Amino acid sequence: MIYETKTVLVLRRDLAAWQVANVAAFLAGGLAGNHPHIMGEPYRDGGGRAYASLIREPVFVYGATLEELRRTHQRALSRELVPAIYIEPMFATTNDADNRAAVAAAPVDALDFVGIGVHGPRKTIDKIVNGLKFLA
């Protein structure tokens, strides 16, 4: 099935494996919270046991340099989309309030991105990630 919308995560290529998993989880959660329509229905196994809903469409994961992350951020903002972001100083925090304070303390032109998540119309998202390669 081809969806009218697309969800992408763009992660800095030099992250450790645990950081990739952590940042991807935070970004996907942020996008799901901001775009509840991307959530599917709850799951049930053959015995009727309930499981949580998952994002209903594929999530494409790209790798990028800091420069490419900044370009992706600007492209998303110029198209009036609200990205989910994760910056380097957030690795040193232990709670949501400190994460938000770290972002608030960083000038927009100096955000040290490690990841960006964006959801929107498929063709718009394709333009935002144009030139990026999938994370391998």
C-alpha positions in Angstrom: 0.0 0.0 0.0 1.3 3.5 -0.9 0.3 6.1 1.7 -0.3 9.7 0.9 2.0 10.6 3.8 5.5 9.6 4.6 7.5 9.4 7.9 11.3 9.7 7.9 14.0 9.8 10.5 17.4 11.3 9.6 20.2 10.2 12.0 23.8 11.4 12.2 25.9 8.7 10.7 28.6 8.7 13.4 26.3 7.7 16.3 27.0 4.6 18.4 24.5 1.8 17.9 22.8 2.5 21.3 22.5 6.2 20.3 20.8 5.3 17.0 18.2 3.1 18.7 17.6 5.7 21.5 17.3 8.7 19.1 15.1 6.8 16.7 12.8 5.8 19.5 12.5 9.4 20.8 11.9 10.8 17.3 9.3 8.2 16.4 7.5 8.8 19.7 7.6 12.6 19.1 6.1 12.2 15.6 3.4 9.8 16.8 2.5 12.3 19.6 2.3 15.2 17.1 0.5 13.2 14.4 -1.8 10.7 16.1 -3.3 9.7 12.7 -0.1 7.8 11.9 -1.0 5.3 14.6 -2.6 2.0 13.6 -5.1 0.0 15.5 -4.2 -2.1 18.6 -3.0 -5.6 18.0 -4.4 -8.9 19.5 -2.9 -12.3 19.4 -4.8 -15.5 18.8 -5.7 -15.7 22.4 -7.2 -12.2 22.5 -4.4 -10.6 24.4 -4.0 -6.9 23.6 -0.9 -5.2 22.4 0.0 -1.6 21.7 -0.7 0.1 18.4 2.2 0.7 16.1 2.9 3.4 13.5 0.7 2.3 10.6 3.1 3.1 7.8 6.8 2.4 7.1 9.3 4.7 8.7 12.3 5.4 6.4 15.6 5.9 8.2 18.4 8.0 6.5 21.9 8.8 7.5 23.4 12.2 7.4 26.2 14.5 8.4 25.5 17.5 10.7 25.5 19.7 7.7 22.9 17.5 6.0 20.8 17.4 9.2 20.8 21.2 9.3 19.8 21.3 5.6 17.0 18.8 6.3 15.8 20.9 9.2 15.7 24.1 7.1 13.9 22.2 4.3 11.2 21.0 6.8 10.7 24.4 8.3 10.5 26.1 4.9 7.6 23.8 4.1 5.9 24.6 7.4 6.3 21.1 8.8 7.1 20.6 12.5 10.0 18.3 12.9 10.9 16.2 15.9 14.5 17.0 16.9 17.2 15.5 19.0 20.5 17.4 19.7 23.8 16.3 21.1 23.4 18.0 24.5 20.3 15.8 25.2 22.6 12.8 25.6 23.8 14.4 28.9 20.3 14.9 30.3 18.1 12.4 32.2 14.6 13.9 31.8 12.2 15.7 29.5 12.5 19.1 31.3 16.3 19.1 30.9 16.0 18.0 27.2 13.7 20.9 26.5 16.0 23.3 28.4 19.0 22.1 26.3 17.1 22.8 23.1 15.9 26.2 24.3 19.5 27.2 25.2 20.7 26.5 21.6 20.5 29.2 18.9 18.5 27.8 15.9 21.5 28.3 13.6 23.8 26.3 16.0 21.6 23.3 16.9 23.9 20.3 17.1 21.5 17.8 15.6 22.0 14.1 16.0 18.5 13.3 14.6 15.4 14.8 13.0 12.1 13.2 12.3 9.5 14.5 9.8 6.1 13.4 8.8 4.0 15.0 6.0 2.8 14.6 2.4 4.9 12.0 0.6 6.0 14.3 -2.2 7.0 17.0 0.3 9.0 14.6 2.4 10.8 13.3 -0.7 12.0 16.8 -1.5 13.1 17.3 2.1 15.3 14.1 2.1 16.4 14.5 -1.5 20.1 13.6 -1.8 20.2 11.5 1.5 21.0 7.8 1.6 19.4 5.2 3.8 21.2 4.5 7.0 23.2 1.3 6.7 
